[in-house]
Amino acid sequence: MRKLSNLLVVAILLASTSLHAQNFQEGRHYQAIGNPVATPDDQVVVIDGFGYPCPACRRFLPYMDSWKADLPDYVEVKHMPVSLQPGWELFARGYYTAEVMGIAEETHEAMFKALHDERRQFRTFEDIAAFYADHGVEVDSFINTSQSFAVDARMRQNRNDVRGFGIRGTPSVIVQGKWRVSPNGFGSYEEMLAVVDHLVTREAEALGLGEASGEDASSAEGEESVEGEQAQDDS
């Protein structure tokens, strides 16, 4: 299985050369954010906007994981839960609670799998707490932490960021607080991440960071049509 996966990665890397030869255009392949967010001058920050209940986000996950595996040290990838639909805010609060408790990264894929692969039902925040209890925390401690100032502050910042970034669908990727990329208009997640690569390279070059290159490290899941499958904001 690993050998097959490696072969697929090589094939996608070769195919991505033609993607990077394209002239990616603002307004077509990516959108400018009206009020850019300040970012460090020694990093390129990439934000993965996702929703745990979002099927498209579950499909995007292995592509994002593969893409970020070989990034240079000056690129930081952050996860940002997006609450587009009724009930999604419970999962956002669960994510930030896990972050405060130091288990967000290790449980990120597991939550996607629980929802979409195992079809586990989450009707209340107690159900979410029970999931995280399977990963080494006490249910009561998780619930108490979810009501803390630290988590509330993250939730407030999250709402401001989602609104400021203009995110109305998931998955969405934000680069350096300036650019928004979504699957709409692309034939595959590889193409979407090629645009993210292009923006990361451009921002790194502007900051004089490393030997910015546009090589794409997208996932080995094969070409999959993604246009129009974003989870959308019903508001």
N, C-alpha and C positions, 0 to 999 in steps of 0.2 A: 504493500500500500504506500509506504513512504517513497519507494522508488518511482511509482506511478505519479505521485504528487510532485516529486522533484522534476520529472519530465514535463509535467503540465506547466509548472512554474517557468521552466526554460522556454517552452513554446509561447507562453504569454509575454515573457520579456522580449522575445524576438518580435512578436506581433506588435508590441507597444511602440516599436521604433517608428512605425508609420503614423501612429496616433500623435506622437510628439512632433512629427513633421508638419502637422496641421497648424494653421494659424487660429488659435483659440480666440474667440471674440467675446468681449464684455457685452452683456445683454443677450447673448445667444447661448454661450457655454457656461457662463458664470455671471453673477449679479453683484454689482457694487452695493455695499451697505451704506445707507444714508449718513449715519453718524458713526464712523469707525471707532472702535474701542482701542484704547491705548494698550500696547503690548511691550514686553521687554525688548531692548535694543540688541540683545545678545541671543535671541531665540526666535524661531518661527513657531507660532502657536497654531495648532490645528485642533478644532473642536468638532467632535463627532456628535451631532444632534440625533438622538434616537428616542424611541419609545418602546419599552419592553413588550407591550401588547401588539406592536406593529409587525405584521408578517414580513413586509419588505425589509424592515430592520434586521429581522432574523436571517433573511437571505443575504443581506449585505455584510453581516458580521464576519464571516470567514474571509471575505475580500479585504475588509478593513484590517483585520488581524494580520493577514499576510503582508499587506502593504506597509504597515507600520513596523514590521519585524526588523527590517534592514535600514531604517531611517538613520541619518547621522545624528550625533548627539545634540546638535543645536535645534532639532525639531522636537517639540513637545506635543504629544497628543493627549487631549482631555476628552472625557465623556460628559455629555450634558443631556440629561433626560428632558424630554419635551412633552408637555401635557396638552395634547390636541383634542382628546376625546374625554367624555365623562368617565371618571374612574381612573384615568391615567395618572392623576396627581398622587394617588396612593403609592404607585410604583416609583414616582419621582422622590417622594418622601422616603420611601424604603431605600432607594439608592443613596441618598445623602446621609441617611442614618448609617448605612453600611460604610460609607466613606468616613464618617466621623469615628466609627468603631474600627476602622482599618481593614475592612474585608471587602470593599467595593470591587477591587480589581479581580480578586480571586473568585468572586461569585457572579461576575458580569455574564459570562457565557452560560453559567449554570441556570441563571434566571430565565434567559432566553429558551434554553432547552426545556426547562420545567413547563413553561407556558406553551410552547409551540410543538415540541417533540413529544413530551410526556402528557400534554393536555391537562396539566394540573390546574385546578380551579382556585382562583383567588378572588373571593367576594368581599373580604374585609381586610383591614390592616393587620388584624390578628393572624389571618392566613399568610400574609406576607412575612410577619414576624416568625411564624412557624417554619417557613422556608429557610430563613436565615439561621434559625436555631439548628437546622440540619448542618450548618457550616461552622458550628463552634461557639455560638453566642446564646445567652439565655433569653427566652421570650420576653420576660419582664424587663430585663435590661435593655433589650432592643426597643421595646415600646416606650420606656422611660426616656431613652436617648432621642427617640423620634420627636419628643415634645420639648427638647432642649432648645436653648437660645441658639446654639451652633447650627442645628438643623433648620430652625426657623429662618435664620439669617441666610443660609444657603438657598432656601426656597424663595425668599424675597428676591435675592440676586438672580436666581434662575428666571423668575417671571420677567424681570427687567431685561435680562439678556435675550430671552426668546423674542420679546417684543422688539428690542433694539436691533436684533439681527434680521428681523422680518421673516422668521421661520414660520411657514404655514403648511409644511409637509415634512415627513420623515421617511427615510433618512435624509439629513442635510449635513453638509460639511462647511465649516467656517474657517477661512484661512486668514490668520493675522488680524482678526477683527475687522477686516476690510471687504472680504469676498465671500459670497455664498454660492455653493455648488449643490445641485440636487439632481436626481436621476432623470428628470423630465427632459426629453429631447435626445437622450443617449440610448444606444442599442444594448449596452452592457454596463456592468459596474466597472469593468476594466477601463472603458472609455471615460466614465465619470472620474475615476481615480487618476487617469492620465491628466485631466484638467487640474485636479488638486496638485499633482506633481508639478505641473507647469507653474502654478501660482506659488507653491512652496519655493521652487527654484528661483523665481523672479524676486520674491521677498528676501530670500537668503542672499542673492547677489546684491540687492540694494543695501543690505546690512553688512556686506563684506564677510559673510560667514562661510568658511570652508571652501571646498571646491564644489559649488552648487552644480549639480547635474540633474538632468531631467529623466534619468532612468526610472522606469516604473517598476515597483515591486508588488504589483497587484496579485490577487489570490489565484489559486489553481483550481477553481471550481468550474471553469469552462465558460464559454460565452452564454449569457442569459439575457433575454430582452427585459428591460426594466422600465421602459417608457410608460408613464401613466400609472405605475403601481404604487406610488408614494401614498402613505397614509396622510390624509388631508385634515385640515382644521375645519370643523363644521360650523364654526362661529361666523 
